[in-house]
Amino acid sequence: MQGDFAIRVTADLFWTGLMVCLPVLGITMLVGLVVSVLQVVTQIQEMSLSFVPKLVAAGLAVIAFGPWMLRTLCRFTVSLWSQIPSLL
């Protein structure tokens, strides 16, 4: 029973981590793709041009999705803590 519990908790951990990171990573990847296409079209190869928009997009995504991310992490933590008595 303990092995099944550990596997289930680990799977939930990875799934929750993926769901929490997905909005920020997706938006950053999309902005990076747009900036890269823009750099190829205009032939401007400036490193800060590719870094700054991704940084701003990641910050805005954290601001926009932050409350949802925090609620998801809190829900996961509460579920972990509520499962402790079943281990004893």
GROMACS elastic network, one bead per residue, 0.5 to 0.9 nm:
[ bonds ]
;  ai    aj funct       b0    kb
    1     4     6  0.53132   500
    1     5     6  0.63013   500
    1     6     6  0.87961   500
    2     5     6  0.50488   500
    2     6     6  0.62043   500
    2     7     6  0.86826   500
    2    87     6  0.78125   500
    3     6     6  0.51266   500
    3     7     6  0.62149   500
    3     8     6  0.85770   500
    4     7     6  0.51809   500
    4     8     6  0.61003   500
    4     9     6  0.85632   500
    5     8     6  0.51263   500
    5     9     6  0.60785   500
    5    10     6  0.84993   500
    5    87     6  0.89263   500
    6     9     6  0.51639   500
    6    10     6  0.60479   500
    6    11     6  0.85237   500
    7    10     6  0.51093   500
    7    11     6  0.60833   500
    7    12     6  0.85600   500
    8    11     6  0.51006   500
    8    12     6  0.61274   500
    8    13     6  0.85011   500
    9    12     6  0.50385   500
    9    13     6  0.60256   500
    9    14     6  0.87024   500
    9    80     6  0.79321   500
   10    14     6  0.62613   500
   10    15     6  0.85566   500
   11    14     6  0.52516   500
   11    15     6  0.61057   500
   11    16     6  0.85169   500
   12    15     6  0.50648   500
   12    16     6  0.59425   500
   12    17     6  0.84029   500
   12    76     6  0.82262   500
   13    16     6  0.52378   500
   13    17     6  0.60825   500
   13    18     6  0.85873   500
   13    76     6  0.79985   500
   14    17     6  0.50576   500
   14    18     6  0.61067   500
   14    19     6  0.86148   500
   15    18     6  0.51361   500
   15    19     6  0.61972   500
   15    20     6  0.86353   500
   16    19     6  0.51116   500
   16    20     6  0.60995   500
   16    21     6  0.85894   500
   16    72     6  0.74713   500
   16    73     6  0.74101   500
   16    76     6  0.74595   500
   17    20     6  0.51970   500
   17    21     6  0.61394   500
   17    22     6  0.84039   500
   17    73     6  0.84340   500
   18    21     6  0.52820   500
   18    22     6  0.58097   500
   19    22     6  0.52808   500
   19    23     6  0.76580   500
   19    69     6  0.83917   500
   19    72     6  0.86443   500
   20    23     6  0.70197   500
   20    24     6  0.81808   500
   20    65     6  0.88434   500
   20    68     6  0.83406   500
   20    69     6  0.54279   500
   20    70     6  0.85243   500
   20    72     6  0.73155   500
   20    73     6  0.77894   500
   21    24     6  0.57602   500
   21    25     6  0.60795   500
   21    26     6  0.84070   500
   21    69     6  0.83184   500
   22    25     6  0.51827   500
   22    26     6  0.57139   500
   22    27     6  0.83999   500
   23    26     6  0.51711   500
   23    27     6  0.60992   500
   23    28     6  0.84365   500
   23    61     6  0.69870   500
   23    62     6  0.84156   500
   23    65     6  0.73148   500
   24    27     6  0.53867   500
   24    28     6  0.60399   500
   24    29     6  0.84669   500
   24    57     6  0.80789   500
   24    58     6  0.56635   500
   24    59     6  0.83781   500
   24    60     6  0.87200   500
   24    61     6  0.54370   500
   24    62     6  0.65167   500
   24    65     6  0.80281   500
   25    28     6  0.51198   500
   25    29     6  0.59424   500
   25    30     6  0.85067   500
   25    58     6  0.76253   500
   25    61     6  0.89424   500
   26    29     6  0.51250   500
   26    30     6  0.61332   500
   26    31     6  0.86392   500
   27    30     6  0.50821   500
   27    31     6  0.61652   500
   27    32     6  0.84884   500
   27    54     6  0.84345   500
   27    57     6  0.67942   500
   27    58     6  0.70824   500
   27    61     6  0.71193   500
   28    31     6  0.51677   500
   28    32     6  0.60335   500
   28    33     6  0.85641   500
   28    53     6  0.85385   500
   28    54     6  0.53593   500
   28    55     6  0.77451   500
   28    56     6  0.88554   500
   28    57     6  0.59477   500
   28    58     6  0.57275   500
   28    61     6  0.83667   500
   29    33     6  0.61206   500
   29    34     6  0.86655   500
   29    54     6  0.78493   500
   30    33     6  0.51145   500
   30    34     6  0.62938   500
   30    35     6  0.86658   500
   30    54     6  0.88904   500
   31    34     6  0.51176   500
   31    35     6  0.61137   500
   31    36     6  0.84858   500
   31    50     6  0.89469   500
   31    53     6  0.70530   500
   31    54     6  0.60318   500
   31    57     6  0.71215   500
   32    35     6  0.51322   500
   32    36     6  0.60053   500
   32    37     6  0.85815   500
   32    50     6  0.67071   500
   32    51     6  0.82163   500
   32    53     6  0.76973   500
   32    54     6  0.60467   500
   33    36     6  0.50753   500
   33    37     6  0.61995   500
   33    38     6  0.85439   500
   34    37     6  0.52175   500
   34    38     6  0.61590   500
   34    39     6  0.86289   500
   35    39     6  0.60776   500
   35    40     6  0.86130   500
   35    49     6  0.76958   500
   35    50     6  0.60973   500
   35    53     6  0.78772   500
   35    54     6  0.86837   500
   36    40     6  0.61903   500
   36    41     6  0.86111   500
   36    50     6  0.70488   500
   37    40     6  0.50931   500
   37    41     6  0.61682   500
   37    42     6  0.86099   500
   38    41     6  0.51682   500
   38    42     6  0.61100   500
   38    43     6  0.80816   500
   38    44     6  0.82970   500
   39    42     6  0.52598   500
   39    43     6  0.53367   500
   39    44     6  0.51326   500
   39    45     6  0.62879   500
   39    46     6  0.82828   500
   39    49     6  0.84541   500
   39    50     6  0.83327   500
   40    43     6  0.50178   500
   40    44     6  0.71210   500
   40    45     6  0.80829   500
   41    44     6  0.81578   500
   42    45     6  0.87558   500
   44    49     6  0.86083   500
   45    49     6  0.79103   500
   45    50     6  0.86291   500
   46    49     6  0.53788   500
   46    50     6  0.71145   500
   47    50     6  0.55199   500
   47    51     6  0.64044   500
   47    52     6  0.87819   500
   48    52     6  0.57563   500
   48    53     6  0.85235   500
   49    52     6  0.59692   500
   49    53     6  0.69467   500
   50    53     6  0.63101   500
   50    54     6  0.68206   500
   51    54     6  0.54572   500
   51    55     6  0.62229   500
   51    56     6  0.87871   500
   52    55     6  0.50519   500
   52    56     6  0.61665   500
   52    57     6  0.85357   500
   53    56     6  0.50822   500
   53    57     6  0.59958   500
   53    58     6  0.84959   500
   54    57     6  0.50164   500
   54    58     6  0.60429   500
   54    59     6  0.85520   500
   55    58     6  0.51517   500
   55    59     6  0.62304   500
   55    60     6  0.86719   500
   56    59     6  0.50973   500
   56    60     6  0.61687   500
   56    61     6  0.85287   500
   57    60     6  0.51090   500
   57    61     6  0.60207   500
   57    62     6  0.85664   500
   58    61     6  0.50265   500
   58    62     6  0.61659   500
   58    63     6  0.86270   500
   59    62     6  0.51611   500
   59    63     6  0.62759   500
   59    64     6  0.86328   500
   60    63     6  0.50109   500
   60    64     6  0.60305   500
   60    65     6  0.84411   500
   61    65     6  0.57610   500
   61    66     6  0.75900   500
   62    65     6  0.52728   500
   62    67     6  0.86603   500
   62    69     6  0.84854   500
   63    66     6  0.52330   500
   63    67     6  0.79263   500
   64    67     6  0.75428   500
   64    68     6  0.85411   500
   65    68     6  0.54249   500
   65    69     6  0.60842   500
   65    70     6  0.86530   500
   66    69     6  0.50074   500
   66    70     6  0.60517   500
   66    71     6  0.85504   500
   67    70     6  0.51298   500
   67    71     6  0.61475   500
   67    72     6  0.85819   500
   68    71     6  0.51083   500
   68    72     6  0.61245   500
   68    73     6  0.86277   500
   69    72     6  0.51364   500
   69    73     6  0.62174   500
   69    74     6  0.85771   500
   70    73     6  0.51368   500
   70    74     6  0.60297   500
   70    75     6  0.84901   500
   71    74     6  0.50525   500
   71    75     6  0.60105   500
   71    76     6  0.85525   500
   72    75     6  0.51319   500
   72    76     6  0.62426   500
   72    77     6  0.86623   500
   73    76     6  0.50906   500
   73    77     6  0.61542   500
   73    78     6  0.86139   500
   74    77     6  0.50255   500
   74    78     6  0.60657   500
   74    79     6  0.85168   500
   75    78     6  0.51806   500
   75    79     6  0.61857   500
   75    80     6  0.86676   500
   76    79     6  0.51502   500
   76    80     6  0.62650   500
   76    81     6  0.87503   500
   77    80     6  0.50566   500
   77    81     6  0.62245   500
   77    82     6  0.85636   500
   78    81     6  0.51046   500
   78    82     6  0.60310   500
   78    83     6  0.86415   500
   79    82     6  0.50788   500
   79    83     6  0.63202   500
   80    83     6  0.52961   500
   80    84     6  0.68226   500
   81    84     6  0.54765   500
   81    85     6  0.83026   500
   82    85     6  0.69046   500
   82    86     6  0.83123   500
   83    86     6  0.55501   500
   83    87     6  0.70981   500
   84    87     6  0.54190   500
   84    88     6  0.73390   500
   85    88     6  0.56288   500
